[in-house]
Each structure stands twice: as C-alpha cells, then as structure tokens.
Amino acid sequence: MGSSSVDVTEEDTLKTMNDGKANFWFPVDSLTFRNTESSDVLAFEENDSGEITHMFRDDLPIMAFEKVPFISSQKLHFTLFGFAGAAFLLTLIYWPLAYGVRRKYEPAKAANAPISFEKKATAWSNAFIVLVFFAWVGILLSSGNLDAIVYGLSTSLKVAFALPLFSLVLTVAMGYYTYKIWQKSESGVWSRLWYSLLFLLSVTMIWQLNYWNLLGF
C-alpha cells in the first residue's frame, strides 16, 4: 500500500519520495546517507553480489524497505486496478442504459444484433462483483486501521476476499464466451473488442490478487 522511490540527483545526492514529499540525502559512506535538512540517516543493505536489497531509515526504526522489481511496483498495480475499475464501472452503467434505449426503438435491418444476454449478464455480473469487492475492502481499510490485515483477517475482510472466487468462475466463463463471439462474429467488431477487453482485465485482476496472495480468504 505504500512505497518509497530513490533517485540520484545531478548534485550527487539521493532524492527519496514518500507520499509526495521529497527528501534529499548526502553520502556519509557508500551505504549510508544523512538528510540535508536534519540529522536523519538513511542506510542500505547489499547482498553478496553487491546488489542493493533493502533500505532503512532511522526515523522509521521498525520498518525495512525492500527493493522490488517493476512487476511488484505500486505504480503498475495501481494503474491496472484503476484501469480495470474504470472499465467495469462504465460497463455497469452503460449496458443497462443501452438496453433500456434499445427497447424503445426497432433496430434498422442493417444493424448488428447485440451480444447475447447470457454473455453480457456474465460480464456485467463480474464487473459488479469486482466493484463491490473494491468498495468493500476500501471502506474496511479507509480508517487507516491496518490491524485488520496485519494481525489476521477480520470476518468482514474474509467475506470480502471470497468475492474474487466468484469472479474467477465468471472470468473463466467470459473466456469461453469471448472465443464464441469471435468464432461466430457475433455483434459488431467494437462490441467484441470491448467484451474481450473486459475479459483480459478480469484475468489481470485475478492475476494481481493471486500475486499478492489475496485470492480467497
């Protein structure tokens, strides 16, 4: 949920960013740095190969920062979650509205038939479950009380983390439906592409939750 970036400036100092706040550090030795505006110290740990693996700050003595690859970065996962959330929310709102509008008008003979109801219902239900999951976990953790996950999951969080298991089943079904709509050229190209995008985003979300050991309770 939190991260710190470390960069080298043109003045040969280190720049760290935490929650939008920048700090600058000058070198004491190869692995130790002191804050340019205070007595705070920053230190690094390297492995036997000389690669930096951890960072420590004396103003946060109970914490160790682990260097993570891009695949584990906050930027990557928050971007994927944000993109998926926006696409699912748009689907959740647009499809029912479009259905209501279509019921009032007789389609032109040249118009493509929409994707069948069961296929859309599967994708819509999946989007609904995902957004409920996002909202549920967000509300439970919004108070900043991380004890709900640090010392074991609360009952509410256990129920919330069961929701992606239903999403997993629906995602598998969406994969099959995605194959069928392309095989039969069902509906228009844009509709097929959007359905395929929803399937890929669902797979991405399942991968993310599994990556962080959050798939199931």
C-alpha beads as a LAMMPS data file, in Angstrom:
LAMMPS data file: protein, C-alpha beads

217 atoms
216 bonds

1 atom types
1 bond types

-500.0 500.0 xlo xhi
-500.0 500.0 ylo yhi
-500.0 500.0 zlo zhi

Masses

1 110.0

Atoms # bond

1 1 1 0.000 0.000 0.000
2 1 1 2.971 2.318 0.424
3 1 1 6.235 2.811 -1.405
4 1 1 9.314 4.995 -1.492
5 1 1 11.259 5.869 -4.624
6 1 1 15.014 6.572 -4.601
7 1 1 16.808 8.553 -7.321
8 1 1 20.209 10.171 -7.778
9 1 1 20.149 13.942 -8.403
10 1 1 22.506 15.985 -10.572
11 1 1 24.178 17.200 -7.370
12 1 1 25.124 13.597 -6.482
13 1 1 22.675 13.425 -3.618
14 1 1 19.842 10.971 -3.154
15 1 1 16.223 12.027 -3.528
16 1 1 13.507 9.974 -1.839
17 1 1 9.782 10.401 -2.384
18 1 1 7.242 9.319 0.215
19 1 1 3.564 10.228 -0.227
20 1 1 4.502 13.136 -2.469
21 1 1 7.104 14.546 -0.058
22 1 1 10.719 14.829 -1.217
23 1 1 13.794 14.414 0.988
24 1 1 17.432 14.849 -0.030
25 1 1 20.401 12.948 1.395
26 1 1 24.173 13.447 1.102
27 1 1 26.586 10.477 1.327
28 1 1 28.384 9.585 4.542
29 1 1 29.837 6.403 3.031
30 1 1 28.867 4.034 0.219
31 1 1 25.761 2.737 2.012
32 1 1 24.888 5.495 4.481
33 1 1 23.371 8.926 3.811
34 1 1 22.325 11.856 6.002
35 1 1 19.365 14.158 5.421
36 1 1 20.397 17.579 4.090
37 1 1 17.981 19.341 6.467
38 1 1 18.126 17.185 9.603
39 1 1 20.129 14.530 11.413
40 1 1 18.052 11.665 9.964
41 1 1 20.060 8.817 8.485
42 1 1 19.319 6.570 5.527
43 1 1 21.161 3.255 5.106
44 1 1 21.165 0.495 2.525
45 1 1 21.888 -3.230 2.668
46 1 1 23.531 -5.127 -0.170
47 1 1 23.775 -8.841 -0.863
48 1 1 26.909 -10.876 -1.581
49 1 1 26.767 -9.782 -5.230
50 1 1 26.826 -6.101 -4.302
51 1 1 23.181 -5.518 -5.259
52 1 1 21.096 -3.247 -3.057
53 1 1 18.259 -5.234 -1.456
54 1 1 16.925 -3.128 1.451
55 1 1 16.723 0.433 2.735
56 1 1 16.447 1.567 6.356
57 1 1 15.545 4.932 7.902
58 1 1 16.327 5.768 11.498
59 1 1 13.111 7.809 11.786
60 1 1 11.204 4.559 10.989
61 1 1 13.189 2.056 13.072
62 1 1 10.580 -0.715 12.995
63 1 1 10.387 -0.810 9.191
64 1 1 12.606 -2.160 6.424
65 1 1 12.065 -1.154 2.797
66 1 1 12.583 -3.993 0.319
67 1 1 13.683 -3.198 -3.208
68 1 1 11.039 -4.577 -5.562
69 1 1 11.042 -5.215 -9.319
70 1 1 8.658 -3.390 -11.645
71 1 1 6.247 -6.327 -11.634
72 1 1 5.721 -5.698 -7.893
73 1 1 5.647 -1.915 -8.088
74 1 1 2.815 0.161 -6.707
75 1 1 2.634 2.155 -9.955
76 1 1 1.992 -0.937 -12.084
77 1 1 -0.649 -2.497 -9.832
78 1 1 -2.496 0.720 -9.033
79 1 1 -2.606 1.553 -12.756
80 1 1 -4.026 -1.865 -13.628
81 1 1 -6.579 -1.718 -10.817
82 1 1 -7.587 1.812 -11.814
83 1 1 -7.987 0.935 -15.484
84 1 1 -9.999 -2.195 -14.676
85 1 1 -12.179 -0.312 -12.201
86 1 1 -12.976 2.412 -14.744
87 1 1 -13.837 -0.126 -17.477
88 1 1 -16.040 -2.174 -15.138
89 1 1 -17.843 0.934 -13.865
90 1 1 -18.513 2.117 -17.418
91 1 1 -19.893 -1.311 -18.312
92 1 1 -22.039 -1.412 -15.199
93 1 1 -23.691 1.895 -16.127
94 1 1 -23.719 1.846 -19.933
95 1 1 -25.067 -1.624 -20.713
96 1 1 -28.343 -1.237 -18.733
97 1 1 -28.873 2.231 -20.242
98 1 1 -28.238 0.948 -23.759
99 1 1 -30.644 -1.926 -23.170
100 1 1 -33.343 0.465 -21.990
101 1 1 -32.904 2.674 -25.046
102 1 1 -32.964 -0.250 -27.499
103 1 1 -36.277 -1.486 -26.105
104 1 1 -37.969 1.737 -27.253
105 1 1 -36.801 1.567 -30.847
106 1 1 -36.936 -1.027 -33.580
107 1 1 -33.389 -1.593 -34.893
108 1 1 -32.609 -0.951 -38.546
109 1 1 -32.318 -4.025 -40.733
110 1 1 -28.607 -3.367 -41.244
111 1 1 -27.900 -3.062 -37.520
112 1 1 -25.841 -5.766 -35.822
113 1 1 -27.627 -7.775 -33.173
114 1 1 -26.179 -7.122 -29.710
115 1 1 -24.131 -9.736 -27.873
116 1 1 -26.493 -12.300 -26.368
117 1 1 -27.977 -11.702 -22.940
118 1 1 -26.227 -14.550 -21.106
119 1 1 -22.818 -13.390 -22.289
120 1 1 -23.438 -9.796 -21.253
121 1 1 -25.022 -10.887 -17.978
122 1 1 -21.886 -12.868 -17.147
123 1 1 -19.573 -9.910 -17.849
124 1 1 -21.893 -7.442 -16.088
125 1 1 -22.142 -9.660 -13.004
126 1 1 -18.373 -9.982 -12.921
127 1 1 -17.966 -6.202 -13.139
128 1 1 -20.480 -5.777 -10.309
129 1 1 -18.671 -8.266 -8.066
130 1 1 -15.294 -6.649 -8.744
131 1 1 -16.551 -3.147 -7.919
132 1 1 -18.293 -4.361 -4.763
133 1 1 -15.018 -6.008 -3.757
134 1 1 -13.041 -2.785 -4.394
135 1 1 -15.571 -0.709 -2.436
136 1 1 -15.872 -3.211 0.433
137 1 1 -12.137 -3.542 1.032
138 1 1 -11.631 0.199 0.533
139 1 1 -14.227 1.046 3.175
140 1 1 -12.868 -1.501 5.647
141 1 1 -9.323 -0.116 5.309
142 1 1 -10.192 3.561 4.817
143 1 1 -9.954 4.245 8.546
144 1 1 -6.224 3.501 8.358
145 1 1 -6.584 0.664 10.841
146 1 1 -4.197 -1.830 9.252
147 1 1 -4.621 -4.166 12.221
148 1 1 -7.447 -5.659 10.147
149 1 1 -4.831 -7.281 7.901
150 1 1 -1.579 -7.203 9.900
151 1 1 -2.709 -9.447 12.757
152 1 1 -5.031 -11.702 10.776
153 1 1 -8.081 -11.049 8.647
154 1 1 -11.268 -9.819 10.241
155 1 1 -14.507 -11.652 9.457
156 1 1 -15.652 -8.831 7.169
157 1 1 -12.433 -8.993 5.165
158 1 1 -12.680 -12.780 4.893
159 1 1 -16.127 -12.413 3.342
160 1 1 -14.848 -9.659 1.040
161 1 1 -11.917 -11.762 -0.169
162 1 1 -14.299 -14.609 -1.016
163 1 1 -15.873 -12.432 -3.733
164 1 1 -12.941 -12.789 -6.188
165 1 1 -13.527 -16.559 -6.130
166 1 1 -16.904 -15.915 -7.765
167 1 1 -15.142 -13.541 -10.148
168 1 1 -12.711 -16.321 -11.048
169 1 1 -15.592 -18.582 -12.124
170 1 1 -17.213 -15.792 -14.147
171 1 1 -13.871 -14.924 -15.766
172 1 1 -13.495 -18.498 -16.992
173 1 1 -16.986 -18.285 -18.469
174 1 1 -16.109 -14.955 -20.104
175 1 1 -13.083 -16.580 -21.719
176 1 1 -15.315 -19.184 -23.320
177 1 1 -17.841 -16.546 -24.429
178 1 1 -15.070 -14.376 -25.864
179 1 1 -14.000 -17.288 -28.040
180 1 1 -17.591 -17.900 -29.176
181 1 1 -18.392 -14.291 -30.117
182 1 1 -15.281 -14.108 -32.311
183 1 1 -15.893 -17.551 -33.770
184 1 1 -19.441 -16.623 -34.773
185 1 1 -18.666 -12.911 -35.476
186 1 1 -21.401 -12.062 -33.002
187 1 1 -22.445 -8.389 -32.940
188 1 1 -20.173 -5.605 -34.202
189 1 1 -16.380 -5.512 -34.014
190 1 1 -16.319 -2.789 -31.339
191 1 1 -18.674 -4.777 -29.120
192 1 1 -16.476 -7.841 -29.483
193 1 1 -13.343 -5.818 -28.730
194 1 1 -14.925 -4.315 -25.593
195 1 1 -16.030 -7.728 -24.367
196 1 1 -12.527 -9.068 -24.996
197 1 1 -11.042 -6.136 -23.081
198 1 1 -13.307 -6.858 -20.110
199 1 1 -12.155 -10.477 -20.172
200 1 1 -8.472 -9.510 -20.287
201 1 1 -8.916 -7.007 -17.439
202 1 1 -10.678 -9.694 -15.407
203 1 1 -7.755 -12.060 -15.986
204 1 1 -5.338 -9.291 -14.994
205 1 1 -7.225 -8.628 -11.772
206 1 1 -7.283 -12.330 -10.871
207 1 1 -3.524 -12.465 -11.533
208 1 1 -2.927 -9.426 -9.306
209 1 1 -4.933 -10.804 -6.406
210 1 1 -3.205 -14.167 -6.701
211 1 1 0.192 -12.431 -6.942
212 1 1 -0.421 -10.702 -3.605
213 1 1 -1.937 -13.832 -2.024
214 1 1 -5.349 -12.156 -1.807
215 1 1 -7.361 -14.590 -3.914
216 1 1 -9.707 -16.148 -1.406
217 1 1 -9.580 -15.827 2.379

Bonds

1 1 1 2
2 1 2 3
3 1 3 4
4 1 4 5
5 1 5 6
6 1 6 7
7 1 7 8
8 1 8 9
9 1 9 10
10 1 10 11
11 1 11 12
12 1 12 13
13 1 13 14
14 1 14 15
15 1 15 16
16 1 16 17
17 1 17 18
18 1 18 19
19 1 19 20
20 1 20 21
21 1 21 22
22 1 22 23
23 1 23 24
24 1 24 25
25 1 25 26
26 1 26 27
27 1 27 28
28 1 28 29
29 1 29 30
30 1 30 31
31 1 31 32
32 1 32 33
33 1 33 34
34 1 34 35
35 1 35 36
36 1 36 37
37 1 37 38
38 1 38 39
39 1 39 40
40 1 40 41
41 1 41 42
42 1 42 43
43 1 43 44
44 1 44 45
45 1 45 46
46 1 46 47
47 1 47 48
48 1 48 49
49 1 49 50
50 1 50 51
51 1 51 52
52 1 52 53
53 1 53 54
54 1 54 55
55 1 55 56
56 1 56 57
57 1 57 58
58 1 58 59
59 1 59 60
60 1 60 61
61 1 61 62
62 1 62 63
63 1 63 64
64 1 64 65
65 1 65 66
66 1 66 67
67 1 67 68
68 1 68 69
69 1 69 70
70 1 70 71
71 1 71 72
72 1 72 73
73 1 73 74
74 1 74 75
75 1 75 76
76 1 76 77
77 1 77 78
78 1 78 79
79 1 79 80
80 1 80 81
81 1 81 82
82 1 82 83
83 1 83 84
84 1 84 85
85 1 85 86
86 1 86 87
87 1 87 88
88 1 88 89
89 1 89 90
90 1 90 91
91 1 91 92
92 1 92 93
93 1 93 94
94 1 94 95
95 1 95 96
96 1 96 97
97 1 97 98
98 1 98 99
99 1 99 100
100 1 100 101
101 1 101 102
102 1 102 103
103 1 103 104
104 1 104 105
105 1 105 106
106 1 106 107
107 1 107 108
108 1 108 109
109 1 109 110
110 1 110 111
111 1 111 112
112 1 112 113
113 1 113 114
114 1 114 115
115 1 115 116
116 1 116 117
117 1 117 118
118 1 118 119
119 1 119 120
120 1 120 121
121 1 121 122
122 1 122 123
123 1 123 124
124 1 124 125
125 1 125 126
126 1 126 127
127 1 127 128
128 1 128 129
129 1 129 130
130 1 130 131
131 1 131 132
132 1 132 133
133 1 133 134
134 1 134 135
135 1 135 136
136 1 136 137
137 1 137 138
138 1 138 139
139 1 139 140
140 1 140 141
141 1 141 142
142 1 142 143
143 1 143 144
144 1 144 145
145 1 145 146
146 1 146 147
147 1 147 148
148 1 148 149
149 1 149 150
150 1 150 151
151 1 151 152
152 1 152 153
153 1 153 154
154 1 154 155
155 1 155 156
156 1 156 157
157 1 157 158
158 1 158 159
159 1 159 160
160 1 160 161
161 1 161 162
162 1 162 163
163 1 163 164
164 1 164 165
165 1 165 166
166 1 166 167
167 1 167 168
168 1 168 169
169 1 169 170
170 1 170 171
171 1 171 172
172 1 172 173
173 1 173 174
174 1 174 175
175 1 175 176
176 1 176 177
177 1 177 178
178 1 178 179
179 1 179 180
180 1 180 181
181 1 181 182
182 1 182 183
183 1 183 184
184 1 184 185
185 1 185 186
186 1 186 187
187 1 187 188
188 1 188 189
189 1 189 190
190 1 190 191
191 1 191 192
192 1 192 193
193 1 193 194
194 1 194 195
195 1 195 196
196 1 196 197
197 1 197 198
198 1 198 199
199 1 199 200
200 1 200 201
201 1 201 202
202 1 202 203
203 1 203 204
204 1 204 205
205 1 205 206
206 1 206 207
207 1 207 208
208 1 208 209
209 1 209 210
210 1 210 211
211 1 211 212
212 1 212 213
213 1 213 214
214 1 214 215
215 1 215 216
216 1 216 217
